[in-house]
Amino acid sequence: MNQHLDRLDGLAEFLRAPVYGLIEACDRKLGIKMLIVRTYSDVRQQAAIYQEGREYDREQGAWKIVDQWKVKSNAPPGTSAHNVVTLVGKPAAVAVDVIPLNLD
């Protein structure tokens, strides 16, 4: 079962071990495998996520929600904890999105 543990590489270094520990603990103690959906997202990816459920209102110069059920993020591009990079431009997200793979 692919949990996409490689996506932890997009996390800030200080978060990798604790997040991996959480994933291991969920599996060992609860029997729940966790899927890593997202860690790092560049600004272009964040823009696409932010636009879901919204349309741009040219008169007001702002994004308006048109379908609340499709909104996945309230963080505009560049403001998400998923968009953090190091001073040399290496991904260093301070956020991780996970979902359970098996809930019996």
N, C-alpha and C positions, 0 to 999 in steps of 0.2 A: 504494500500500500504506500503510494508516494505521498508523503506529507509535505514535500517541498521545503525540507530543512535547509537546502541551499540558499533559500531566500533570506536566511538569518545573516548572510554575508552583507546585506544591505543595511543592517542595523549598526548603530554606534557600538563600538567595541565593548564598552562597559555594560551594555544590555544583552549581549549575545549569550553569555553563560546563564544569567537569571532566566531569560526566556526559554532557553533550551531546558533548563531545570524544571520550569513550569510544565513544559510539554512532556517531559519524562515523568513528572509526578502525576499528571493527569492520566497517563497511560498505566503507570505502575499502581497507583493507589485507587483510581476510579475505573480503570479499564477503558478509558476514552482516548482514542487517537485524535490528535488535533491537526488540522490542516492550516499551514501558514498561507494565508491569502495574499498578504501584502506587507512589505516593510517599506523599502524606499520607493518613492515615485518621483520622477523628475517633474518639473513645472508643467510641461506639456501634458503628461499623464494626469496630473492633478487638475488641470483645466478641463480635460475631458470628463473626469469624474464629477467635478463641480457643476458642469453644465447639464448633467443628467437631471431631468425634471424641471429645467429652467429654460427661459428664452430671454434674449437680450432686448431690453426696451431702449430703443435709440433716443426717444424723447427724454427719458430720465437718465440715460447713460449708465444703466445698471441692469444686472441680471434679476429677473423676477421669477418666482416659483410659479409654475403652471400645473405641475402634477406632484404633489407632496409625496406620493407613494414611490416615485422614481428618484427622489433626492437621496444621494448616498453620502454627501459631504456638505458641511456648512463652512468649510475652510477654502477660501479663494486660493488660487494658485500662488505658491510662494509663502503661504502662511501656515501650511499644514506641518505637523511634526513628522510627516512622511517625506517632506522636501528638504530635510537638513543634509548639508554636505560639509565636509571638512574644509579647512583653508586651502587645500590643494585640489578640491573638487571631488573627493571620493565620497560615495554615499555613506551617510551616517545617521539614518533615520532614528528618531527617538519614539517611534510608534510601531506597533505591530497589530495586524488584524488576523485573528484566528477563528476558525469555526470547528465544531466537533464533527468528526467523520462518521462515528458510529454511536448513536444513542439508542440503546435497546430498552 
